[in-house]
Amino acid sequence: MKHELPSLPYAIDALAPHVSAETLEFHHGKHHKAYVDKTNALIEGTEYEKLSLEDLIRKALADGNKGLFNQSAQVWNHTFYWNSMSPNGGGKPSGELADAIERSFGSFDDFKKKFIETSVGNFGSGWGWLVKKDDGSLDIVQTDDADTPIAHEGMGKPLFTCDVWEHAYYIDYRNARPKYLESWFDIVNWDFALQNFRG
Ligand code: MN3
């Protein structure tokens, strides 16, 4: 199958000032598009062509096909990231997700602090994730470069992700990754996270 660049689930300027239209024009229109185009070019005429994006990512990793893994995992991660943000986001989670966060991290504030510390602490490029483990508890994980929890057994089911590659924040925050993360919490899509928690 040919993979498509999904449309953003909101207007290009809807996340400003937390994430500007200019950032999204580059991040979605150039970076994400390039990952989609390169994935399609790499799978053309190969056995990967018939696989879903998720299966393709896992097979590329198992095959040691690093080039394809990086491009295809970035396609998945970015689509998940767009959905992890909302102009109606921010605030605190509700319902059973709020309970799970308290159980796993002590309090919402402790969770937020730990998520920001973990994501700021990623030495290079990568992703911060809130994941649900098999036992129902929550965890914060970081992955490097294109790596993604969906490629690894036992890493947990992603509930939301924050892109901490410089291209995600450099236009708006220059090198200030902690500022980006603080601001990012005002657009976290808790409805999406709850849906993933339940699903
Ligand atoms: Mn990115």
Boltz pocket constraint, residues with backbone or C-beta under 6 A from the ligand:
constraints:
  - pocket:
      binder: B
      contacts: [[A, 27], [A, 31], [A, 78], [A, 163], [A, 165], [A, 167], [A, 168]]
      max_distance: 6.0
